[in-house]
Amino acid sequence: MGLQLICYGQKSEDNQKPLQAKAEAFTQQIINLITEKNYKALEPLTTQKIYCSLCFEAEPEKKAFVNKNIFYSKHANAIFNKELLERLKRNETKFSPDGSDPGFGDRDYIVLYTINRPNEFGDGHEGAQFVFWLKEEKGNFKLSGVETIP
């Protein structure tokens, strides 16, 4: 008698590699366009509304979704400052499918960039990651949110 294991909803790591490479290339494209301040080129690569808790750090009670035009005209320069862009260029990434949680219907995948390594600011500091939310639409990625997590 053999033991059978069945997994549902999980892609193997090997199956994810092409998807991960595509997602990471997409986020690099986003970073390059933001660095160039080419917001016109970013519009078709972004969902209509974008999750941005970073836009409202001073007012956490506000909803964290903003129109993409407002995001690029009012918030992108402050969020993507020179220091953050330098840290993103280190290209230390992790990729994760993220469409299984119904509470997060605005994202299918996340790409996490390490912006502060563990212990970088002293012993016991856990580090931090900048997160790009990606939504898949018609076989292409769109940027649907940004946040940081410890």
WOBELBEL-V487127 format. One record per residue. N is the residue number from 1. RES is the residue in one letter. D_FIRST is the distance of its C-alpha to the first C-alpha in whole Angstrom. Layout:
N_RES_D_FIRST ; N_RES_D_FIRST
//
This chain:
1_M_0 ; 2_G_4 ; 3_L_7 ; 4_Q_10 ; 5_L_13 ; 6_I_16 ; 7_C_20 ; 8_Y_23 ; 9_G_26 ; 10_Q_26 ; 11_K_27 ; 12_S_26 ; 13_E_29 ; 14_D_29 ; 15_N_30 ; 16_Q_32 ; 17_K_34 ; 18_P_37 ; 19_L_37 ; 20_Q_38 ; 21_A_40 ; 22_K_42 ; 23_A_42 ; 24_E_44 ; 25_A_46 ; 26_F_47 ; 27_T_48 ; 28_Q_50 ; 29_Q_52 ; 30_I_52 ; 31_I_54 ; 32_N_56 ; 33_L_57 ; 34_I_58 ; 35_T_60 ; 36_E_62 ; 37_K_63 ; 38_N_62 ; 39_Y_61 ; 40_K_62 ; 41_A_59 ; 42_L_57 ; 43_E_57 ; 44_P_55 ; 45_L_52 ; 46_T_52 ; 47_T_51 ; 48_Q_54 ; 49_K_54 ; 50_I_52 ; 51_Y_51 ; 52_C_53 ; 53_S_53 ; 54_L_55 ; 55_C_58 ; 56_F_58 ; 57_E_58 ; 58_A_61 ; 59_E_60 ; 60_P_57 ; 61_E_57 ; 62_K_58 ; 63_K_55 ; 64_A_54 ; 65_F_54 ; 66_V_57 ; 67_N_58 ; 68_K_57 ; 69_N_61 ; 70_I_62 ; 71_F_59 ; 72_Y_60 ; 73_S_64 ; 74_K_64 ; 75_H_61 ; 76_A_59 ; 77_N_62 ; 78_A_62 ; 79_I_58 ; 80_F_58 ; 81_N_61 ; 82_K_61 ; 83_E_59 ; 84_L_56 ; 85_L_56 ; 86_E_57 ; 87_R_53 ; 88_L_52 ; 89_K_53 ; 90_R_51 ; 91_N_48 ; 92_E_45 ; 93_T_43 ; 94_K_39 ; 95_F_38 ; 96_S_36 ; 97_P_35 ; 98_D_36 ; 99_G_36 ; 100_S_33 ; 101_D_36 ; 102_P_38 ; 103_G_41 ; 104_F_41 ; 105_G_42 ; 106_D_45 ; 107_R_42 ; 108_D_39 ; 109_Y_39 ; 110_I_41 ; 111_V_42 ; 112_L_43 ; 113_Y_46 ; 114_T_46 ; 115_I_50 ; 116_N_50 ; 117_R_48 ; 118_P_47 ; 119_N_50 ; 120_E_52 ; 121_F_55 ; 122_G_54 ; 123_D_51 ; 124_G_49 ; 125_H_50 ; 126_E_46 ; 127_G_48 ; 128_A_48 ; 129_Q_46 ; 130_F_48 ; 131_V_46 ; 132_F_46 ; 133_W_45 ; 134_L_44 ; 135_K_44 ; 136_E_42 ; 137_E_45 ; 138_K_45 ; 139_G_43 ; 140_N_45 ; 141_F_45 ; 142_K_48 ; 143_L_49 ; 144_S_48 ; 145_G_49 ; 146_V_50 ; 147_E_49 ; 148_T_49 ; 149_I_46 ; 150_P_47
//
